[in-house]
């Protein structure tokens, strides 16, 4: 569980850094899309961890 949480946080921070460099500012839409992507990736990672 902790691995999935760390993975989610890492994806979120990476997404924010990428968007900040790409757009030169943080937008609310980018923040929400980064959070949504991170949560989906974290859930998928947790499912893979349970199955394998």
C-alpha positions as CSV (number, residue, x, y, z in Angstrom):
1,X,0.0,0.0,0.0
2,X,2.8,2.4,0.9
3,X,4.5,1.7,-2.5
4,X,1.3,2.7,-4.3
5,X,1.0,5.9,-2.3
6,X,4.6,6.9,-2.9
7,X,4.1,6.1,-6.6
8,X,1.0,8.3,-6.7
9,X,2.8,11.3,-5.0
10,X,5.7,10.9,-7.4
11,X,3.5,10.9,-10.5
12,X,1.6,14.0,-9.2
13,X,4.8,15.9,-8.5
14,X,6.3,14.9,-11.8
15,X,3.2,15.9,-13.7
16,X,3.2,19.3,-12.0
17,X,6.8,19.9,-12.8
18,X,6.2,19.0,-16.4
19,X,3.2,21.3,-16.7
20,X,5.0,24.1,-15.0
21,X,7.9,23.9,-17.4
22,X,5.7,23.4,-20.4
23,X,3.2,26.2,-19.7
24,X,5.4,28.5,-17.6
25,X,2.6,28.6,-14.9
26,X,0.4,26.3,-13.0
27,X,-3.2,26.3,-14.1
28,X,-6.1,24.8,-12.1
29,X,-7.0,22.5,-15.0
30,X,-3.4,21.1,-15.0
31,X,-3.5,20.6,-11.2
32,X,-6.7,18.6,-11.4
33,X,-5.6,16.6,-14.4
34,X,-2.3,15.8,-12.7
35,X,-4.1,14.7,-9.5
36,X,-6.5,12.5,-11.5
37,X,-3.7,10.9,-13.5
38,X,-1.7,10.3,-10.3
39,X,-4.7,8.7,-8.5
40,X,-5.5,6.4,-11.5
41,X,-1.9,5.4,-11.8
42,X,-1.7,4.7,-8.0
43,X,-4.8,2.6,-8.1
44,X,-3.5,0.6,-11.1
45,X,-0.1,0.2,-9.3
46,X,-1.9,-1.1,-6.2
47,X,-3.9,-3.6,-8.2
48,X,-0.8,-4.9,-9.9
49,X,0.9,-5.2,-6.5
50,X,-2.0,-7.3,-5.2
51,X,-2.2,-9.5,-8.3
52,X,1.5,-10.3,-8.7
